[in-house]
């Protein structure tokens, strides 16, 4: 096992159980990432791509207060055609509202999108196509008008799109895939969590000379609740910090 028993066998919420199941399903397909160093080399490109999500964030932040509240999140998921129960929506909100201020900030929204992508990619082909098509529709505002102004996100028809044509937002989808692949690389025993021992093993495989201290530091940055086990959600929050995403995205002008 990866060093922690307990938590991986008893997810705290139904949503977390679905995330673990989805991650285990993805892990069964393997990963294209060969080492932790190769992840680090992707940081600048990932940072640039994730900042494009600011357009989607501003669209769903209807009152423009810099955070998405519970009702705005429900509208967001509805517009993206992500079918969650009320309990799952509540779990998702609590999971992404890391500072518990009853609002989803920009970095938290990025985590939310990636979690939704993971769950939808583990669902039916039709649902996954619908989610990615609507993400493309939202991001098109940034490209076409330069300055985002709120417009209703209409449900676009998903007409028999093939798996290849799902790459409607190639950079964003590829980034989400990279994040999932990175977690799969770290999760050596494929239980849906990363332990400290697994992090040390991943750093060792990268050939770092001081792998122990480096692995410990990275793991502590990921293990937000300090329980010795890192979920995909915790990994995503740490990753947004590593690549330099600010909490509310106010500093993205200089990137």
DRENMARLUM-356797 format. One record per residue (C-alpha): residue in one letter; x, y, z. Coordinates in pm, 1 decimal. Layout:
@r = A, c1 = X, c2 = Y, c3 = Z
...
***
This chain:
@r = X, c1 = 0.0, c2 = 0.0, c3 = 0.0
@r = X, c1 = 99.7, c2 = 364.1, c3 = -37.8
@r = X, c1 = 158.6, c2 = 419.8, c3 = 332.5
@r = X, c1 = -189.3, c2 = 519.7, c3 = 450.1
@r = X, c1 = -465.6, c2 = 265.6, c3 = 500.2
@r = X, c1 = -789.1, c2 = 400.5, c3 = 655.6
@r = X, c1 = -882.6, c2 = 702.2, c3 = 449.8
@r = X, c1 = -853.1, c2 = 545.0, c3 = 107.0
@r = X, c1 = -1101.0, c2 = 277.9, c3 = 218.5
@r = X, c1 = -1348.9, c2 = 528.7, c3 = 364.7
@r = X, c1 = -1389.2, c2 = 849.1, c3 = 160.5
@r = X, c1 = -1538.1, c2 = 1128.4, c3 = 369.3
@r = X, c1 = -1819.2, c2 = 1213.4, c3 = 125.4
@r = X, c1 = -2002.0, c2 = 1052.3, c3 = -165.2
@r = X, c1 = -1837.7, c2 = 1306.4, c3 = -394.4
@r = X, c1 = -1492.1, c2 = 1206.9, c3 = -273.9
@r = X, c1 = -1584.4, c2 = 841.8, c3 = -329.5
@r = X, c1 = -1678.9, c2 = 925.2, c3 = -689.5
@r = X, c1 = -1349.1, c2 = 1111.4, c3 = -737.3
@r = X, c1 = -1151.4, c2 = 815.1, c3 = -602.2
@r = X, c1 = -1341.7, c2 = 579.0, c3 = -830.1
@r = X, c1 = -1283.3, c2 = 805.1, c3 = -1129.8
@r = X, c1 = -912.4, c2 = 838.8, c3 = -1051.6
@r = X, c1 = -873.0, c2 = 463.3, c3 = -1009.4
@r = X, c1 = -1042.7, c2 = 415.8, c3 = -1346.1
@r = X, c1 = -800.6, c2 = 662.6, c3 = -1507.3
@r = X, c1 = -504.2, c2 = 500.6, c3 = -1331.7
@r = X, c1 = -593.0, c2 = 169.7, c3 = -1494.8
@r = X, c1 = -511.2, c2 = 333.9, c3 = -1829.9
@r = X, c1 = -162.3, c2 = 435.7, c3 = -1714.8
@r = X, c1 = 9.0, c2 = 773.6, c3 = -1751.2
@r = X, c1 = 208.6, c2 = 940.5, c3 = -2027.1
@r = X, c1 = 419.4, c2 = 1134.7, c3 = -1775.8
@r = X, c1 = 753.5, c2 = 971.2, c3 = -1703.6
@r = X, c1 = 886.4, c2 = 1173.5, c3 = -1409.5
@r = X, c1 = 806.9, c2 = 1451.7, c3 = -1164.3
@r = X, c1 = 1065.6, c2 = 1670.3, c3 = -1338.2
@r = X, c1 = 866.0, c2 = 1651.2, c3 = -1660.0
@r = X, c1 = 567.7, c2 = 1789.7, c3 = -1467.1
@r = X, c1 = 775.5, c2 = 2084.9, c3 = -1342.8
@r = X, c1 = 881.4, c2 = 2165.8, c3 = -1699.6
@r = X, c1 = 513.7, c2 = 2204.8, c3 = -1791.2
@r = X, c1 = 444.2, c2 = 2465.1, c3 = -1517.8
@r = X, c1 = 465.8, c2 = 2779.7, c3 = -1741.1
@r = X, c1 = 236.8, c2 = 2638.1, c3 = -2010.2
@r = X, c1 = -12.2, c2 = 2509.4, c3 = -1751.5
@r = X, c1 = -16.1, c2 = 2847.8, c3 = -1576.1
@r = X, c1 = -87.8, c2 = 3026.1, c3 = -1905.6
@r = X, c1 = -370.6, c2 = 2789.2, c3 = -1997.9
@r = X, c1 = -539.5, c2 = 2787.1, c3 = -1658.0
@r = X, c1 = -556.6, c2 = 3166.5, c3 = -1656.0
@r = X, c1 = -785.0, c2 = 3146.3, c3 = -1957.8
@r = X, c1 = -1045.0, c2 = 3002.7, c3 = -1719.2
@r = X, c1 = -1081.4, c2 = 3357.1, c3 = -1580.1
@r = X, c1 = -1330.6, c2 = 3428.3, c3 = -1859.2
@r = X, c1 = -1552.4, c2 = 3140.6, c3 = -1749.3
@r = X, c1 = -1514.7, c2 = 3243.4, c3 = -1384.1
@r = X, c1 = -1627.0, c2 = 3601.2, c3 = -1454.8
@r = X, c1 = -1926.0, c2 = 3476.8, c3 = -1649.6
@r = X, c1 = -2051.1, c2 = 3266.8, c3 = -1358.7
@r = X, c1 = -1964.4, c2 = 3531.2, c3 = -1096.4
@r = X, c1 = -2288.7, c2 = 3712.3, c3 = -1175.8
@r = X, c1 = -2260.8, c2 = 3977.0, c3 = -902.9
@r = X, c1 = -1890.5, c2 = 4039.1, c3 = -984.5
@r = X, c1 = -1781.1, c2 = 4015.2, c3 = -621.7
@r = X, c1 = -1479.6, c2 = 3796.2, c3 = -698.0
@r = X, c1 = -1635.4, c2 = 3474.2, c3 = -574.3
@r = X, c1 = -1897.5, c2 = 3222.9, c3 = -683.8
@r = X, c1 = -2156.3, c2 = 3157.8, c3 = -414.0
@r = X, c1 = -2367.2, c2 = 2846.2, c3 = -370.1
@r = X, c1 = -2650.7, c2 = 2961.6, c3 = -596.6
@r = X, c1 = -2410.8, c2 = 3077.8, c3 = -867.1
@r = X, c1 = -2239.6, c2 = 2739.0, c3 = -850.8
@r = X, c1 = -2571.9, c2 = 2563.2, c3 = -904.7
@r = X, c1 = -2633.5, c2 = 2780.1, c3 = -1211.5
@r = X, c1 = -2277.8, c2 = 2714.7, c3 = -1328.8
@r = X, c1 = -2317.5, c2 = 2337.5, c3 = -1310.4
@r = X, c1 = -2657.8, c2 = 2359.8, c3 = -1476.9
@r = X, c1 = -2517.5, c2 = 2565.1, c3 = -1766.2
@r = X, c1 = -2228.9, c2 = 2322.2, c3 = -1806.6
@r = X, c1 = -2483.0, c2 = 2036.5, c3 = -1797.4
@r = X, c1 = -2301.8, c2 = 1868.0, c3 = -1509.2
@r = X, c1 = -2562.5, c2 = 1653.4, c3 = -1338.4
@r = X, c1 = -2500.1, c2 = 1642.4, c3 = -965.5
@r = X, c1 = -2747.0, c2 = 1581.2, c3 = -684.5
@r = X, c1 = -2809.1, c2 = 1854.9, c3 = -427.3
@r = X, c1 = -2589.8, c2 = 1662.9, c3 = -182.4
@r = X, c1 = -2309.5, c2 = 1635.7, c3 = -437.3
@r = X, c1 = -2333.1, c2 = 2006.8, c3 = -518.2
@r = X, c1 = -2306.1, c2 = 2085.2, c3 = -147.4
@r = X, c1 = -2007.8, c2 = 1849.5, c3 = -120.2
@r = X, c1 = -1843.5, c2 = 2007.1, c3 = -425.3
@r = X, c1 = -1891.3, c2 = 2357.0, c3 = -287.2
@r = X, c1 = -1746.5, c2 = 2259.3, c3 = 51.0
@r = X, c1 = -1461.7, c2 = 2069.8, c3 = -114.5
@r = X, c1 = -1353.7, c2 = 2368.5, c3 = -324.9
@r = X, c1 = -1420.8, c2 = 2641.0, c3 = -67.1
@r = X, c1 = -1092.3, c2 = 2565.7, c3 = 105.6
@r = X, c1 = -1084.5, c2 = 2881.9, c3 = 318.4
@r = X, c1 = -1451.1, c2 = 2832.3, c3 = 417.8
@r = X, c1 = -1562.2, c2 = 3185.8, c3 = 332.3
@r = X, c1 = -1876.6, c2 = 3065.6, c3 = 150.7
@r = X, c1 = -1740.9, c2 = 3166.1, c3 = -189.0
@r = X, c1 = -1540.9, c2 = 2998.7, c3 = -466.7
@r = X, c1 = -1239.7, c2 = 3214.8, c3 = -558.7
@r = X, c1 = -1060.1, c2 = 3192.3, c3 = -893.7
@r = X, c1 = -804.8, c2 = 2929.3, c3 = -789.2
@r = X, c1 = -1081.5, c2 = 2729.5, c3 = -623.7
@r = X, c1 = -1286.6, c2 = 2753.6, c3 = -943.3
@r = X, c1 = -999.0, c2 = 2603.7, c3 = -1143.2
@r = X, c1 = -997.2, c2 = 2308.8, c3 = -903.7
@r = X, c1 = -1376.0, c2 = 2281.2, c3 = -938.2
@r = X, c1 = -1353.4, c2 = 2271.5, c3 = -1319.4
@r = X, c1 = -1086.0, c2 = 2004.0, c3 = -1313.9
@r = X, c1 = -1281.9, c2 = 1789.8, c3 = -1067.5
@r = X, c1 = -1592.0, c2 = 1826.9, c3 = -1284.5
@r = X, c1 = -1385.2, c2 = 1730.7, c3 = -1589.7
@r = X, c1 = -1254.2, c2 = 1418.4, c3 = -1415.9
@r = X, c1 = -1603.2, c2 = 1313.3, c3 = -1311.3
@r = X, c1 = -1758.0, c2 = 1384.5, c3 = -1650.9
@r = X, c1 = -1476.3, c2 = 1208.3, c3 = -1833.5
@r = X, c1 = -1555.2, c2 = 905.7, c3 = -1619.5
@r = X, c1 = -1923.5, c2 = 931.7, c3 = -1715.2
@r = X, c1 = -2095.4, c2 = 864.2, c3 = -2047.5
@r = X, c1 = -1949.7, c2 = 984.8, c3 = -2378.4
@r = X, c1 = -2248.4, c2 = 1212.5, c3 = -2438.8
@r = X, c1 = -2209.0, c2 = 1386.7, c3 = -2103.0
@r = X, c1 = -1835.1, c2 = 1437.0, c3 = -2151.1
@r = X, c1 = -1885.0, c2 = 1583.9, c3 = -2498.4
@r = X, c1 = -2152.6, c2 = 1820.9, c3 = -2366.9
@r = X, c1 = -1928.9, c2 = 1947.2, c3 = -2085.4
@r = X, c1 = -1630.8, c2 = 2012.6, c3 = -2311.0
@r = X, c1 = -1845.2, c2 = 2171.8, c3 = -2583.0
@r = X, c1 = -1985.3, c2 = 2421.1, c3 = -2334.5
@r = X, c1 = -1637.7, c2 = 2497.1, c3 = -2202.6
@r = X, c1 = -1537.2, c2 = 2576.6, c3 = -2560.0
@r = X, c1 = -1841.8, c2 = 2802.8, c3 = -2594.6
@r = X, c1 = -1750.5, c2 = 2990.2, c3 = -2276.4
@r = X, c1 = -1383.9, c2 = 3031.3, c3 = -2368.8
@r = X, c1 = -1476.8, c2 = 3161.0, c3 = -2713.8
@r = X, c1 = -1579.3, c2 = 3491.4, c3 = -2550.8
@r = X, c1 = -1218.0, c2 = 3554.6, c3 = -2453.5
@r = X, c1 = -1099.2, c2 = 3496.8, c3 = -2808.2
@r = X, c1 = -1378.4, c2 = 3673.4, c3 = -2998.4
@r = X, c1 = -1451.8, c2 = 3984.5, c3 = -2795.4
@r = X, c1 = -1132.1, c2 = 4041.2, c3 = -2599.3
@r = X, c1 = -1327.5, c2 = 4178.1, c3 = -2304.0
@r = X, c1 = -1582.3, c2 = 3940.7, c3 = -2151.5
@r = X, c1 = -1937.3, c2 = 4066.0, c3 = -2105.8
@r = X, c1 = -2203.6, c2 = 3841.9, c3 = -1956.3
@r = X, c1 = -2416.1, c2 = 3648.2, c3 = -2202.0
@r = X, c1 = -2635.1, c2 = 3343.7, c3 = -2135.5
@r = X, c1 = -2445.0, c2 = 3020.1, c3 = -2185.9
@r = X, c1 = -2690.8, c2 = 2837.9, c3 = -2410.2
@r = X, c1 = -2688.0, c2 = 2460.5, c3 = -2425.7
@r = X, c1 = -2528.9, c2 = 2378.4, c3 = -2759.4
@r = X, c1 = -2645.5, c2 = 2066.2, c3 = -2941.5
@r = X, c1 = -2406.9, c2 = 1772.5, c3 = -2916.4
@r = X, c1 = -2451.2, c2 = 1608.2, c3 = -3255.6
@r = X, c1 = -2275.3, c2 = 1270.8, c3 = -3259.3
@r = X, c1 = -1930.7, c2 = 1413.9, c3 = -3189.1
@r = X, c1 = -1654.7, c2 = 1156.9, c3 = -3210.3
@r = X, c1 = -1400.3, c2 = 1112.0, c3 = -2933.0
@r = X, c1 = -1139.3, c2 = 1283.9, c3 = -3149.9
@r = X, c1 = -1358.4, c2 = 1593.0, c3 = -3196.3
@r = X, c1 = -1395.9, c2 = 1628.4, c3 = -2820.8
@r = X, c1 = -1078.9, c2 = 1837.4, c3 = -2828.0
@r = X, c1 = -1286.8, c2 = 2154.1, c3 = -2862.0
@r = X, c1 = -1071.3, c2 = 2334.5, c3 = -2606.2
@r = X, c1 = -740.8, c2 = 2161.4, c3 = -2680.7
@r = X, c1 = -518.1, c2 = 2358.2, c3 = -2443.0
@r = X, c1 = -757.9, c2 = 2342.8, c3 = -2150.0
@r = X, c1 = -846.4, c2 = 1978.3, c3 = -2199.8
@r = X, c1 = -480.5, c2 = 1886.2, c3 = -2245.6
@r = X, c1 = -399.6, c2 = 2070.7, c3 = -1922.3
@r = X, c1 = -666.9, c2 = 1880.8, c3 = -1732.0
@r = X, c1 = -528.7, c2 = 1558.0, c3 = -1878.2
@r = X, c1 = -179.1, c2 = 1655.6, c3 = -1765.2
@r = X, c1 = -301.6, c2 = 1717.8, c3 = -1410.0
@r = X, c1 = -477.4, c2 = 1381.8, c3 = -1399.9
@r = X, c1 = -171.4, c2 = 1208.9, c3 = -1546.6
@r = X, c1 = 53.5, c2 = 1378.2, c3 = -1291.1
@r = X, c1 = -156.8, c2 = 1247.4, c3 = -1005.0
@r = X, c1 = -161.0, c2 = 898.2, c3 = -1157.2
@r = X, c1 = 220.7, c2 = 911.6, c3 = -1171.8
@r = X, c1 = 236.1, c2 = 985.0, c3 = -798.6
@r = X, c1 = -33.6, c2 = 736.9, c3 = -695.2
@r = X, c1 = 183.6, c2 = 428.3, c3 = -724.9
@r = X, c1 = -61.1, c2 = 181.1, c3 = -568.8
@r = X, c1 = -361.0, c2 = 320.5, c3 = -761.4
@r = X, c1 = -580.4, c2 = 365.3, c3 = -452.6
@r = X, c1 = -684.9, c2 = 720.7, c3 = -544.5
@r = X, c1 = -458.0, c2 = 891.1, c3 = -287.6
@r = X, c1 = -89.6, c2 = 985.3, c3 = -264.8
@r = X, c1 = 112.8, c2 = 898.0, c3 = 45.0
@r = X, c1 = 442.5, c2 = 1048.6, c3 = 155.2
@r = X, c1 = 622.9, c2 = 726.2, c3 = 61.1
@r = X, c1 = 479.0, c2 = 748.2, c3 = -289.1
@r = X, c1 = 591.5, c2 = 1110.3, c3 = -319.7
@r = X, c1 = 943.7, c2 = 1013.7, c3 = -210.3
@r = X, c1 = 944.9, c2 = 732.9, c3 = -467.0
@r = X, c1 = 836.1, c2 = 971.1, c3 = -744.7
@r = X, c1 = 1108.7, c2 = 1223.6, c3 = -658.0
@r = X, c1 = 1367.0, c2 = 944.6, c3 = -635.8
@r = X, c1 = 1270.7, c2 = 829.3, c3 = -983.9
@r = X, c1 = 1337.9, c2 = 1183.0, c3 = -1107.3
@r = X, c1 = 1701.6, c2 = 1146.6, c3 = -1004.0
@r = X, c1 = 1704.2, c2 = 1430.4, c3 = -750.5
@r = X, c1 = 2004.8, c2 = 1415.8, c3 = -517.1
@r = X, c1 = 1824.3, c2 = 1552.5, c3 = -211.6
@r = X, c1 = 1504.8, c2 = 1364.0, c3 = -286.8
@r = X, c1 = 1401.3, c2 = 1315.6, c3 = 77.0
@r = X, c1 = 1376.3, c2 = 1683.4, c3 = 181.0
@r = X, c1 = 1229.5, c2 = 1782.9, c3 = -155.9
@r = X, c1 = 964.5, c2 = 1512.1, c3 = -139.8
@r = X, c1 = 878.0, c2 = 1604.0, c3 = 219.1
@r = X, c1 = 834.1, c2 = 1970.6, c3 = 128.8
@r = X, c1 = 617.5, c2 = 1895.2, c3 = -175.4
@r = X, c1 = 407.3, c2 = 1648.7, c3 = 20.5
@r = X, c1 = 349.5, c2 = 1895.4, c3 = 304.7
@r = X, c1 = 237.3, c2 = 2152.9, c3 = 47.2
@r = X, c1 = -17.5, c2 = 1902.8, c3 = -85.6
@r = X, c1 = -141.0, c2 = 1753.1, c3 = 241.7
@r = X, c1 = -369.5, c2 = 2041.7, c3 = 341.5
@r = X, c1 = -555.1, c2 = 1857.1, c3 = 618.5
@r = X, c1 = -232.7, c2 = 1700.2, c3 = 751.8
@r = X, c1 = -373.8, c2 = 1348.3, c3 = 765.8
@r = X, c1 = -84.9, c2 = 1185.6, c3 = 578.4
@r = X, c1 = -284.8, c2 = 1120.6, c3 = 261.6
@r = X, c1 = -332.0, c2 = 1349.9, c3 = -41.0
@r = X, c1 = -652.5, c2 = 1344.3, c3 = -244.9
@r = X, c1 = -676.4, c2 = 1465.3, c3 = -604.4
@r = X, c1 = -848.6, c2 = 1779.6, c3 = -477.1
@r = X, c1 = -560.4, c2 = 1859.5, c3 = -241.5
@r = X, c1 = -313.7, c2 = 1790.0, c3 = -522.6
@r = X, c1 = -495.3, c2 = 2037.5, c3 = -749.0
@r = X, c1 = -488.9, c2 = 2314.8, c3 = -487.9
@r = X, c1 = -116.2, c2 = 2263.7, c3 = -436.2
@r = X, c1 = -61.7, c2 = 2262.1, c3 = -812.1
@r = X, c1 = -233.9, c2 = 2598.9, c3 = -862.1
@r = X, c1 = 6.7, c2 = 2738.9, c3 = -602.0
@r = X, c1 = 309.4, c2 = 2578.4, c3 = -766.5
@r = X, c1 = 233.4, c2 = 2730.6, c3 = -1106.9
@r = X, c1 = 158.1, c2 = 3072.8, c3 = -957.0
@r = X, c1 = -219.8, c2 = 3107.5, c3 = -981.8
@r = X, c1 = -329.3, c2 = 3384.2, c3 = -744.8
@r = X, c1 = -629.2, c2 = 3338.8, c3 = -515.7
@r = X, c1 = -850.9, c2 = 3585.2, c3 = -696.4
@r = X, c1 = -657.3, c2 = 3613.7, c3 = -1023.2
@r = X, c1 = -589.2, c2 = 3986.0, c3 = -981.3
@r = X, c1 = -226.4, c2 = 3954.2, c3 = -1079.1
@r = X, c1 = -271.3, c2 = 3779.4, c3 = -1412.3
@r = X, c1 = -217.8, c2 = 4095.8, c3 = -1610.2
@r = X, c1 = 156.5, c2 = 4059.1, c3 = -1592.1
@r = X, c1 = 155.8, c2 = 3702.2, c3 = -1725.0
***
